[in-house]
Amino acid sequence: MALFRKTAVVDGHALPGRRLTVWALYYFLPYVGAPIIGTALALDGLLFLYFKYYLDACFGVFCLFG
């Protein structure tokens, strides 16, 4: 079975296949993309604080310059 069918015939009418639309992008970015990016940033911040203050270690590129 193909993931994206080119056309489908329903009651004699040819319907176009699925495609990525502007509305799909409009709903994907704030409801899927933003929570993933926000969670990753929060986890990165927590890990930074944990390594810096609890383990007294430095990680990342900033350690090379500071």
C-alpha positions as CSV (number, residue, x, y, z in Angstrom):
1,M,0.0,0.0,0.0
2,A,1.4,3.4,-1.0
3,L,1.7,6.1,1.7
4,F,0.5,8.9,-0.6
5,R,-1.9,7.8,-3.3
6,K,-2.1,10.0,-6.4
7,T,-5.9,9.9,-6.8
8,A,-8.9,8.1,-5.3
9,V,-12.2,7.6,-7.0
10,V,-15.3,8.0,-4.7
11,D,-18.7,7.8,-6.3
12,G,-17.3,8.6,-9.7
13,H,-15.3,11.7,-8.5
14,A,-11.5,11.7,-8.7
15,L,-10.2,13.1,-5.4
16,P,-6.6,14.4,-5.1
17,G,-4.2,12.5,-2.9
18,R,-2.8,13.7,0.4
19,R,-0.2,16.4,0.5
20,L,1.4,18.8,2.9
21,T,-0.5,22.0,3.0
22,V,-0.1,25.4,4.7
23,W,-2.7,24.5,7.2
24,A,-0.8,21.4,8.2
25,L,2.3,23.4,8.8
26,Y,0.3,26.1,10.7
27,Y,-0.9,23.4,13.1
28,F,2.3,21.4,13.2
29,L,4.7,24.1,14.3
30,P,2.9,25.5,17.4
31,Y,1.4,22.2,18.6
32,V,4.2,19.7,17.8
33,G,7.3,21.6,17.1
34,A,7.2,24.3,19.8
35,P,6.7,21.8,22.7
36,I,9.6,19.6,21.5
37,I,11.9,22.6,21.2
38,G,10.7,24.0,24.6
39,T,11.3,20.6,26.3
40,A,14.7,20.3,24.7
41,L,15.7,23.8,25.8
42,A,14.5,23.2,29.4
43,L,16.3,19.9,29.6
44,D,19.5,21.5,28.3
45,G,19.2,24.3,30.9
46,L,18.7,21.9,33.7
47,L,21.6,19.7,32.6
48,F,23.8,22.8,32.4
49,L,22.9,23.9,35.9
50,Y,23.4,20.3,37.2
51,F,26.9,20.0,35.7
52,K,28.0,23.5,36.6
53,Y,26.9,23.7,40.2
54,Y,26.5,20.1,41.4
55,L,29.4,18.3,39.6
56,D,31.6,21.4,39.3
57,A,32.3,20.4,35.7
58,C,32.0,22.3,32.5
59,F,30.9,21.0,29.2
60,G,30.4,22.4,25.7
61,V,32.1,24.9,23.6
62,F,31.9,27.7,26.2
63,C,34.5,25.9,28.4
64,L,37.1,26.3,25.7
65,F,36.9,30.1,25.8
66,G,36.0,30.7,29.5
